Amino acid sequence: MSGNEQLDRLNRRLSREGLGPLAVLSNEGTSYLVSALRSFAAWLRYWAEERPLVALLLSAQTGFVIARLGRRRAHG
């Protein structure tokens, strides 16, 4: 069996047993999320170099928000 035949067979099996359109939407959503996180990291890196005190303030506020959300979920 050649490599292409095996790939075709595996693709058919995946489409038959996979989630179909839901898998495509999930992959696109994950790709968009990763892209947004990368652009946010680049933006944060820029501000950390240009204005370190502002970046420090934003980091502290983000940590405070995450801590508050974590505490609410722990009680709820």
N, C-alpha and C positions, 0 to 999 in steps of 0.2 A: 504494500500500500504506500503510495507516495505521500509526501508531506501535505500537498494540496488536498488530496482526497481525505486525509485524516482531519485536516482543518475544516473542510466542508461538513464532514460527518459530525464533528464536535459542535460546529455552529448550528446545525440542524437540531442536534440534541439539546443544546442550550436554549434555542428558541422554543422548543417543545416543552421543556421542563422549567424554563425561566419564568420570570415575572412579566415578560413582554414589555409593553409600553411603560409600565411602572418602573422597570429597571432603567429605561432610557431617561425618564424624568428624574429619577434619583441620581443618576450619573451627572446630568446637566445641573441639577441643584447643587450637588457636591462641588462640581467644577466652579460654579458661580460663587459659592461660599469661600472656597479656597482662594479664588481670584480677589474677592473683596477683602479677605483677611491679609493677603499679601499687599494690596494697595494701602490698607490701613497701617500695616507695619512700616511700609516705606514712608508714609506720611508722618508717622510717629518718629521714625528715625531722623527725618528732616528737621522736625521741630526740636528734637533732642539736641541736634547739633547747633541749630540757630538760636534757640531759647531754652536752655536747660532747666531753668526754674519753672517755666510754663509746663514743660514735659513732666517735671517732677510733681507739680500740682495735679496735672491730669492723671498721672499714675496713682497718686494717693487717692484721688476721688474715685477712680475706677476700682481700686482695691476696697474702698469703703462700701461702694454699691454692691460689689460681689459678696462681701461679708454680710451685708444686710439681707441680701437675697438668700444666702445660704442659711442664715439663722431662721428666716421665715419658713423655709422649706423644712427645716429640722423640727420646728414646732407644729407645722401643719400636717 
